[in-house]
Amino acid sequence: MKQNFTVRQGALDGVEAFLSVAQHRSFRRAAAELGVTPSAISQAIRTLEARIGAALFTRTTRSVGLTEAGERFLSRAKPAFEELVAASEIARDLGQRPAGLLRLSVPRAVVPFLVDPLIASFCQAYPEVEVEITASPDLVDIAAEGFDAGIRLGQFIEADMVAVRLTPSFPFVVVGSPEYLRRRKRPERLDDLRQHACLRMRRSNGSIAPWSFVDGNKTVEAIVSGPLIANDFPTMLGAAIEGVGLAQVPGPIAAGPTKAGKLVHVLKPFAPMAPGVFLYYPGRHQMMPKLRAFIDHVKSRSRATRPVRMKSS
């Protein structure tokens, strides 16, 4: 069943005229203030009184006064109208320059090596913008959850989003600690994973993700088992460093520990490629200056600066 609006259509018509007449006690001075004719002010007041169902002013040839209904209407309408004007000015200000709260949804794995440097330089460049980062493994609906933009692997971004590349494509690598690989024979083939402790990822929908590989021209999914299930890559990476088992993680987050000798790559010929990490947002027509500034900042620091629209897989 269709419901009526709480505020009837046109309910604010004539209120500004009423407030100006009430302040000046003059239709002529109110008309001059608002830049209209006295007859236009009179018509606006008559329409307002008819809609309310009560006379708001007493008029004589010499003066204009408020009725009791007018006094009561003024006491409530003036602060409410001033709040509306203030709200409009705040919204207009946010629509004209980079300011306000910029909310970003990001996976925890990219925060240290990708998000932190971006945010540090952006905050210095735009001190009037507050940045709020929600690090979560969940694939959230950024529009429904009130985020301005998100950062995700390209394959997880919906087709109706606009995306800006943050990283090149990279492999998903299998890594293990030197200590772990001293205890277990190093895997050379995909079937060898049956003999290994493999750390697994639980997806946001509750399922456990298989490990993905390429074998020649074929994509292969391996159902693995092991002692640990996590819901983010940093947890899996940390467990691999501690020797709990092998982990399949994005190459960039394993680069530091690998270079430091804490992790070793295995099964390199079978590593699948991910399209990379992207900043994504709903569309240009909805963009506030704070988001436009962040996108421009991302582009200025990115090798690939051309925005692309995601395609369904």
N, C-alpha and C positions, 0 to 999 in steps of 0.2 A: 504493500500500500504506500502510495506517494505521500511524503510528509511535507508540511509547510516549512518554509524557512523560519528560523527563530526571529530574525530581523526581516520585516517585510521589504519587498523591493521598493526602492525609493524612500526608505524611512529617513535617510539622512538629508534628503533634498530640502533646502530652505533653512537648515540649521545654521550654516555659516552666516546667512543673511540675518536670521533672528539674533544671533550673538552680537553681530555688529550694531544692529539697531538698539539692542539692549544696552550695549556699552555707551553709545553716543547719545541715546535717547533722541535720535533723529534719523528719519528715513533718508534725508538728503546727504547727511554726512556719511551714513553707512554706504550709500551708493557711490560716493566719491572714493571711499576707502577700497571698495571692491571693484571699482572701475566699470560700473554699470549705471543704468538710468534709475532715478527714483521710482518710476513706474514698474521697472523690473523687480526692484526690492519689494514694492507693495504687493505685486502679484505673487512673489515667492512666499511672503508672509501669509497672504490669504490662503494659498494652497496648503501651507503647513498647518494653519489653524483648522482648515477644513478636514485635513487628514487626522489631526489629533482629536478634533471634536470639541475644542474649547478656544475662546478668545485669549490671546497671549498679551495683547497690548490694549491700552485705552488711548484713543487718539482724540485730540482736539486741534483747533486751528493754531493753538499756541504751544502745545507740548505733546510728548509721547511718554506714557508710563506703562509699567508692567501690571497686569492683573495678578491675582493670587496664583492662578494656574501658570502664568508667565514666570512668576518668581520661582515657583517650584521646578518648572521646566529648566529655568536658567541654572538653578543650583546643581542639577544633575547633568545637564547637557554640556555646560562649559568645561568641567574637568574631563569629561569623556571625549569631547571634541579635541581638546588640547592633547590628550593622550594619543588620539588617532593621528593628529598632525605630527607629533613627535615620532610615532612609529613609522610614519611615511618617510620622514626625514632620515631616520636611521637606515631604513631599507634602501632608500635612494643613495645614501652615502656608500653603503656596501656594494651597491650596483655600479658605482662610478670609480672605485679605486680598490686596490688589493688590501683588504682589512677583514677582521673577523676570524672565526674559527674554521680551519680547514681540517676535515676529518678524513683519514686514510685507513683503509683496511689492507693489511699486508700479511704475508706468511712470515712467521718468526725466523725462518731460515735466511731470508734476504736482509734482515735488519742490519746485522753487523757490517757486511761487505758492500751493500748497495744503498740501503735507506739512510743509514747514519751520515755518510758523506753528503748525500743530497740535502738532507734536512738541515745539517749544520750550515751549509752555504746558503740555503734558501732563507733560513731565519735571519742570517746576517743581512741579506739583500732586502728582505721585506719584514721589518720589525713590527709592523702593525698586524701581521697575520699570526695567529696562534695555531700551531700544528698539533693535532691529536692523532696518535698512531695506535690503532688496535691491532695487535699481532695475534693472529688466529689461524689455525689450519683449516677452518671451515670455509667453504665456498659461499660467502654471504651474498645476498642480493643488496648491492650497495645503495640502490635507490630506496628500497623498502626500509633499510636499516639506517638511513640518514647519513650515509657517507658521501663525500664529494667525489672520491675516486678510489680506486683500488690498485694493488700491484699483484700480479699472478703470473704463473706459467701460461704461455700463449694457448696451449691446448685446453685450458680450463675457462677461457673467456667466452662469454656468450656472443652470438653472431651480431646482435644489435648494438654492441659496444664500439666505441672508437678507441683505438689502442695506439700507444706510442712505444716503440721499442726502447728498452733500457739496456739489454745485453744482446750479444750475438747468440746464435744457436750454440748449444753445448751438449756434451754427452752425459747420460746417466751412467755413473761408474760404480763398479763393485770394488769395495775396499775392505781391508782387514789390517789389524795391527801386526807388526813383525812377530810379537809374542804369540798371537793366535796362529799365525802361519808356521811357526816353529812346531806347534803342537799338532797341526793338521797338514796333510799333503795339499800343496797349492793346487787349486782347481784349474784344469786346462780345458775342459769341455763342460757344456751346460749340464750334462748328466752327473758330473762330479759334485754338483751342489747337493745331491741327495745325501752326501756324506758330511755335510757342513751345517753348522749352526748359522741360520740366516735370520737376520733381524727384519721384522715386517712392519708395514704401515697400515693402520686402520683408517679407512676413509671416513669423511664426514657423514656418509650415509650408513655407516656401521660395518660395511664389508671390509675384508682384508685384501689389500691390493697384491696381485701377483707381481713377480719380477718380470720385466719386459726386456727382450733382447732382439737383435737382428742376427740372422744366420743366412748369409748370402743375400738373396732377395726376399727372404721371408721374415715376418715378424713372429717372434716366439714368446709365449707367456709361460713362465715356469712357476708352478705351485711349490713354494719352499716352506720349510718349517724351521723353528728355532726357539730359543728361550725367552725372546722379548718381542712384544708388540707395542709400538708407540704411535702417536698421532701427529708427530712432526719430525722433520729431518734432523734438526739439531740434537734431539734426544737419541736418535739412531746413530748419528755420527759419534756422539760422546761415548755410547756403549761400545761401538766398534773400536774406538781409541783405547778403551779399557780392556779390550781383548774378549768381549762377550761373544762376538761372532762377526760374520761378514755383513755389510750393509750396502744397499744400492741407493745412492744419493746423487743429487745434481753435482756435476763436476766442479763448479765454482766454490761450493762450500767445503769440498774436500781438498781444494788446492793448498790451503795453508798447512793443515796437518800433514799432507803428503810431502810437501817441501821440507817440513821440519822432521821428517822421518818417523812420524807417529803412525802413519798409514801407508799401505802398499796397494797399488792397483792390481787387480786380477781380471781375467777374462776380457781384456781390452778389445780384442777383435769383435766381440759380440755387443759392444756398448751401443745402445740406441741414442739417437739425437733428439733433443727437445728443441722446440722452436725458439726458446729464449724467454726472458722475463719482460713483461710489458706493464706500463701504466695504462689503465683503462678508465673510461668515464662514459656517462650516458649519451652525450651529444653536445655539439657546439651551441645549439639554440638555447640550452638551459644553463650555459656557463656563466658563473660569477667571476668578477675580476680576480679574486684570490686564487681560483682554480686556473684561470688563464695564465696568471703569473707563474704558478707552479709548473704548468705544462711547458711554458716558454723556458723556464729555468732547466727543466729536465732536458729539453731539446738542445739547449746551449751546451750541456755537458755530455750529450750523447753522440756517439759516432753516427748512428742512424737516426735522422731527425724527421723522416717523413711519416706522418700518422697514417695508419692503415685501418680499414674496417675489417673486423674479424669475420671469417667465413666459417660456416658450419662444417664439421668434419663428416 
